Amino acid sequence: MPKQEIHYFTKTLGSAGFVDYTAENVSHLERFSYLYGYPLAIVSQWVRAAQKAAAERGYPCEIIHHFLEDTPIGIVLPSLSSGFLCVPFDALSAEHFDSLCSSNEKTAFLSALSKAQECFVKAKKIHDDWEKIYVSQMDFAACDALSKTVIQKIMGEHQGCDTGRVFVRFLGAATAEGAVDKIESITAGLLRRYFIKGRPGTGKSTMLRKLVAAATEAGFNVEEYHCSFDPNSLDMVVIRALGVCLFDSTAPHEHFPSRPGDEVVDIYEAAVKEGTDERFEKELARIAEEYKFKMLEAKKELSRARDIFQRIEKLRLSNMDAAACEQARNEVLGRIF
């Protein structure tokens, strides 16, 4: 039996600081456990055990990852209305964490995260300048017409029988190893995938918001995936009941059609003045280089934070009671199944 699982993030660090959508994904579940004080290495083992058991029993599952090192830290079993999630020490605010690390390490960890965010903020300002160039060259009427055509293709005359609930998530994150995305996992079981190609500021996020509105109005549950760098921007919309998604397929999560049912939606070709890339070539190259530099700076700070994080995690792991952990594991897994 093929695996029925998707992977995503519910909390990330970007230009808006920490943004956490966990509650939007788990508050409706009947049996859900928050795990406090457990090292990620232990929880990741529990997640893998739950994944295996779910696959053997034919239950679809959702795997939640940690933003800093892309580690699985939680699982949701929608058909059983259950799951669990490790609450890591990102903010190092709990008293029992203070006893495991020096004040210098705590300060260094928080400083690295703060500096990473500062880099993201500066990168966002640079990205705004990038967008302004293309906004000035947009034919918004043509973009609106394209959106209507695409949404009609996706929705047709279909009517759903769900609640019109929106599950808000992140499809990727800027981790200590660089940008990662879970698009292949999220879209693995879909029959139709629409790849939006465009440029910054050309209306990709607006098109996605229009699809969310149309789908929820028609009675479909929707998975809404935001940009971790700028949470106000949408990157993907999935309507799983229709087996379809529409997503921003540009860097840093650039993908290309590879399966039957894949189709490109090219906003640049349809709605941006011809020759814009060429007319603004030098300015665009400068902006792209400045943006890349700031994102690399952010990555360095996240790597520094990750190294401190892992040192403290090893210390926490050495302080765990193996028998108590095994008992907790059995209780957690027993509860979700």
Secondary structure, 3 states (H helix, E strand, C coil): CCCCEEEEECEEEECCEEEECHHHHHCCCCEEEEEECCCHHHHHHHHHHHHHHHHHHCCCEEEEECCCCCCEEEEEEHHHCEEEEEECCCCCCCHHHHCCCCHHHHHHHHHHHHHHHHHHHHHHHHHHHHHHHHHCCECHHHHHHHHHHHHHHHHCCCCCCCCCCEEEEECEEEECCEEEECHHHHHCCCCEEEEEECCCCCCHHHHHHHHHHHHHHCCCCEEEEECCCCCCCEEEEEEHHHCEEEEECCCCCCCCCCCCCEEEEEHHHHHECCCHHHHCHHHHHHHHHHHHHHHHHHHHHHHHHHHHHHHHHHHHHHCCCHHHHHHHHHHHHHHHC
